[in-house]
Amino acid sequence: MYFISKYDEHNQKLSEAIEQALKTLGKRNVIKIGSKNNFVLIDTSDILYISKENNDRKCIIRTKNSEILINSNFCDIKKQVKENFIHSHRSCLVNPKYISAIDYNNLIITFKNGVTIANMISRNYKKGLQNLWN
């Protein structure tokens, strides 16, 4: 543990200290969303899916309990979640451990808590989803 001075880039140092503490504990894999002065840490084990908004540079992160609209690049978020998520569509990453059913005919993914997403299965990623569930 070390001291963080409020006079010397305290927001950045505090952010780094929190991230390091979480990594050290090894209990959580988190993603950091936002700027260096205003950010949110989201536990990846709580995320059902991440999708890109059609016309904006915004993304939707759907967790077990809420939906968060963020102003962030989809590719940047994808780099943070790494191997825990798979593509169902070029603009959608899903957490496979929460999927309860996939309807390939109607292009619907249903999660264990009852949340569904429609039209987020593309033919390019359909095979990967089928390999996961068959």
N, C-alpha and C positions, 0 to 999 in steps of 0.2 A: 504494500500500500504506500502511496506517495501523495504528496500535497499538490493540489491544483490551485494555482494562484488566480484570483479573479481579474488580475491586471494583464495577464499574458495569454491571450487566445484561449480563454477558459472554456468556451463552448466546444471548440474542436478537441481540446484535451479531455474534457469530460466525456464527450462522445466516444473517443478512442478508449478511455478507461472503462466505460461501460461495456463496449464491445469486447475488450480484452477479458474483462471479468466473466462475461457470458461464455466466451470460448474456453476459458480456463475451467469453468465448472463443467463444461462438456454436456450440459443437460439440454441446451437449446441451440438450434440453428436458426439464426435470425437474419432478416434482411432489413437494411436501413433505407428508408424512403424519405426524401426531402432534401433540403439544403443543409449546409453545415451549421446554420444557426437555428433552423427549425426542421426537426426530423422526427420520425416515428420508427420504432423498432417493432417488427412483426415477426412472431414465431412462425416459422414455416410449417410446423406440425399442425397449426390451426387453419391453414389455408386450404380451401377446397379447389379453387381455380383462380387463374389470373387471365384476364382477357383485355385486348386492346380496343379502345373506342374507335368507331369507324372513321370519323372525320377529324378527330383531335389527336393531340399528342398525350392523351390521357389514357390511363389504364384503370380497370376495375379489379380490385383484389377482394374476392369473396371468401370470408372466413366462416367458421362454424356458426358464428353469432351475428355477423354484420357484413356490410358491403362498404368498401372504402374506395372512393374515387380519388385517384392521385394524378398529379401532373408530372409524369415521369415516362421515360422511354421504355418500351416493351423489351427491347434487347438488353438494356441495363438491368432490368429486373430478372430477366432470364438468366443472366450471368450469375446473379446472386443465389438463385434457388438451385441451380446445377442439376444434379442427377436425381433429385427427389421427385421431379415432375416430368411429365411427358407431353408432347404436343398431340392435340386432337385436331388442331386446325393451325394454320400459320400464325393466327393471332390469338391463340388460346393454349394455355398450359394447364393441365389438370393434375391433381394429386391422386395417384392411383389407389392409395390405401383407403380413400373415402368413397370410391365409386361402388355403388351397389348394383347398378344395371346399365347396360348400353343397348339402346334400340337403334340398330344400324339402318333400318328401313325409314324411320321417321327422323333420324339424326338427333336423338335425344340422349343425353347422359344424365342419369339420376344418381344422386349422392346418398349416403347412408342417413343423413338427417332430413331427406325429402326434397332438398333443393334440386331443381332441374335446370339444364341449359339446353337450348334447342339450336339447331343449325351450326353447331360448332364441331362437327366431324367432317373433315375433308377427305377426299379419296386418296390424297397423298399420305395422310397419317392414319387412315383407316386400318391398314394392315398392321401397323404397330399396336393399335388398340386391340385388334383381334388376337394378335399373338399374346397380349397381356391377359386376355380374358378367356381364351380357349385352351 
